[in-house]
Amino acid sequence: MGYHSLEEVKRVLRTGMGHCQGRGCLKLVARLIQEETGIPASEQKMPRPRPPLKPLPLSLLGSGGLSPDGDCPQGRLSRNGHEA
């Protein structure tokens, strides 16, 4: 039982989604999977990059992020990404 691929581990633990974007940690996780399952790290597929679930306006990046309720600052966009 457990997870047997980098893709599964990424989906559950968000591995590879930090500052390095997986350049360091995914190789380590592949070696751990190899030790536990016997699947060689060289044969494991790297997870596919995925775009964000919803687009965010570039102005949001420099504005301090989302408010505690998940809405954009000044209510520009609602939680579902539509104009508020």
N, C-alpha and C positions, 0 to 999 in steps of 0.2 A: 504494500500500500504506500501512499505518499505520492510525491510529484516526481516525474521521470524526465522532464524536459525543461530547458531554459524558459520556454514560453509559459509553461504552467507556473513555474516559480515566479516569473515576472508578474503574471496576473494576480497571484495571491499576495506576494510580498512587496511588489512594486520595485523589485530589484532592477537596476539599470536605469532608473528614472531620476537619479540624483545629478549632482554637478558633472560627474564624469560621463554621464549618459551611457553607462555600461562598459566603457573602455577598460576599466580595471576590474570591477566586481564580477562581470559576467564570466570572465575567464576563470576566476576563482570558484564561482558557483558551478561552472562546467566540470571542474576538477572534483568538486564534492559529489556531483551527480555520478561522475565516473567511479569514484570510490564506493559509492553506495549501490550502484546498479550494474557496473561493469561496462556501461556504454562509453566508449572512448570519447574524450572531450573533442577530439578532432572531427568526430562524426556527428556531433550535436549541432543542430541548426541554431544560429543566433536569432533572437526574436526580431520580428518585423517592426520597423518604426511605424507609428500610427499618428495621424494628426490629432489635435485636440478634439474633444467631443463637441465643443461649440466654439466658434471664433470669438475672440475678444478684441475690442478696439485697442490700437496701439497706445492710445492715451491712458488706458488703464494701467499699463506697465509702470509708468512713472508716477502714478497718483496715489500709491500706497496700498493698492489691492482692493479686495472686496470688503464690504462692511460685514459685521458679525452675522447678519441675517442672510448673507450670500448674495446680496444685491450689489451692483456697481456703485461706486461713490456718486453722490448727487442723484442717484436713481436713474442714471442714463439708460441702463438696460435692466430688465427684470431677470429673475432667475432662469427663465427659459430663453434668454438671449434677445428678446424683442424690446423695442423702445418702450420705455416706461411712460 
